Amino acid sequence: MAQNRPDRNAGTRGAFEKARAQILRTQTHCGICGKPVDFSYTYPHPLSPTVDHIIPVSKGGHPTDLDNLQLAHRCCNRAKGDRLATAPSPANEEESVISNRVLPLSMDWKKYKS
């Protein structure tokens, strides 16, 4: 049976666009890599600004909650995908959630030319 996800409900797109506009107005640094976001870049440039779901919707995160959204570079958001960064805890060897800022980038996108 199909899972009932909040992002598939009617009316969610408008709420997401409103939240997206607020994130783009109020944040200046990528929530994944921590570097400043240059708003002069536009899609499809890899360093263009996007809005990332901290907890992916497919993993139970809310699609429009401001606490679940962060500003990100397009390339950082694509590298993160729908994963949560996890690492084993030294105390009990179970996995614990760690910051998204430790994800590696595949290349230096500042040298990218389209």
LUMVO-491816 format. One line per 4 residues: number of its first residue (from 1); their letters; for each residue z, x, y of C-alpha. Coordinates in Angstrom, 1 decimal. Example, Ala and Ser with C-alpha at 12.3 -4.5 7.8 and 13.67 -1.06 7.14 Angstrom:
2
1) AS) 7.8/12.3/-4.5 | 7.1/13.7/-1.1
***
This chain:
114
1) MAQN) 0.0/0.0/0.0 | -0.8/1.3/3.5 | 2.0/2.6/5.6 | 2.7/0.7/8.9
5) RPDR) 2.4/3.4/11.6 | 3.2/2.7/15.2 | 0.1/4.4/16.5 | -2.0/1.8/14.7
9) NAGT) -0.4/-1.2/16.4 | -2.3/-3.0/19.2 | -1.4/-1.9/22.7 | -0.2/1.6/21.8
13) RGAF) -3.2/3.4/23.4 | -2.4/2.2/26.9 | 1.3/3.2/26.5 | 0.1/6.7/25.2
17) EKAR) -2.2/7.2/28.1 | 0.6/6.3/30.6 | 2.9/8.8/28.8 | 0.1/11.4/28.7
21) AQIL) -0.4/11.1/32.4 | 3.3/11.6/33.1 | 3.4/14.7/30.8 | 0.3/16.2/32.6
25) RTQT) 2.0/15.6/36.0 | 5.4/17.0/35.2 | 5.0/19.9/32.7 | 3.3/23.3/33.4
29) HCGI) 3.9/25.4/30.3 | 2.7/25.0/26.7 | 5.4/23.7/24.5 | 4.1/25.6/21.5
33) CGKP) 3.4/29.2/22.8 | 5.4/29.0/26.0 | 2.7/30.3/28.3 | 1.5/28.6/31.5
37) VDFS) -1.3/26.0/31.2 | -4.3/26.3/33.5 | -5.3/22.8/34.6 | -8.7/24.0/35.9
41) YTYP) -10.0/24.3/32.3 | -11.5/21.1/30.8 | -12.3/20.0/27.3 | -13.7/21.6/25.1
45) HPLS) -12.3/24.9/26.4 | -9.6/26.2/24.0 | -7.1/26.7/26.8 | -7.6/23.2/28.3
49) PTVD) -4.4/21.1/28.6 | -3.6/18.5/25.9 | -0.6/16.5/24.9 | 1.0/17.4/21.6
53) HIIP) 3.3/15.2/19.4 | 6.4/17.4/18.6 | 7.0/15.4/15.5 | 3.6/14.4/14.2
57) VSKG) 3.0/10.6/14.0 | 2.0/11.2/10.3 | 5.5/12.6/9.7 | 7.3/9.7/11.4
61) GHPT) 7.2/10.7/15.1 | 6.8/8.1/17.7 | 3.3/8.1/19.3 | 4.4/7.2/22.9
65) DLDN) 8.0/8.4/23.3 | 8.2/10.9/26.1 | 10.8/12.9/24.1 | 8.2/13.4/21.3
69) LQLA) 5.4/14.6/23.6 | 4.8/18.0/25.2 | 2.1/19.8/27.1 | 0.1/22.3/25.0
73) HRCC) -3.1/24.3/25.1 | -5.8/22.8/23.0 | -6.0/25.8/20.7 | -2.2/25.8/20.2
77) NRAK) -2.3/22.1/19.4 | -5.1/22.5/16.9 | -3.4/25.5/15.2 | -0.2/23.4/14.8
81) GDRL) -2.0/20.4/13.4 | 0.2/17.8/11.8 | 2.8/20.4/10.6 | 6.4/21.1/11.5
85) ATAP) 7.3/24.8/11.6 | 9.9/25.4/9.0 | 11.8/28.5/7.7 | 14.4/29.0/5.0
89) SPAN) 18.0/29.0/6.2 | 19.9/32.1/5.3 | 23.1/30.2/4.5 | 21.9/27.7/1.9
93) EEES) 18.2/28.6/1.3 | 17.1/25.1/2.3 | 14.3/24.6/4.9 | 15.3/23.9/8.5
97) VISN) 13.1/23.0/11.4 | 12.5/25.9/13.9 | 10.7/26.0/17.2 | 6.9/25.5/17.4
101) RVLP) 6.8/28.7/19.6 | 6.7/30.9/16.6 | 3.2/29.8/15.4 | 0.6/32.6/15.5
105) LSMD) -2.6/32.2/17.4 | -5.9/33.2/15.7 | -7.4/35.0/18.6 | -7.0/35.8/22.3
109) WKKY) -8.7/32.7/23.9 | -8.6/34.2/27.4 | -11.6/36.3/26.5 | -13.5/33.2/25.2
113) KS) -16.9/32.5/26.8 | -18.8/29.4/26.0
***
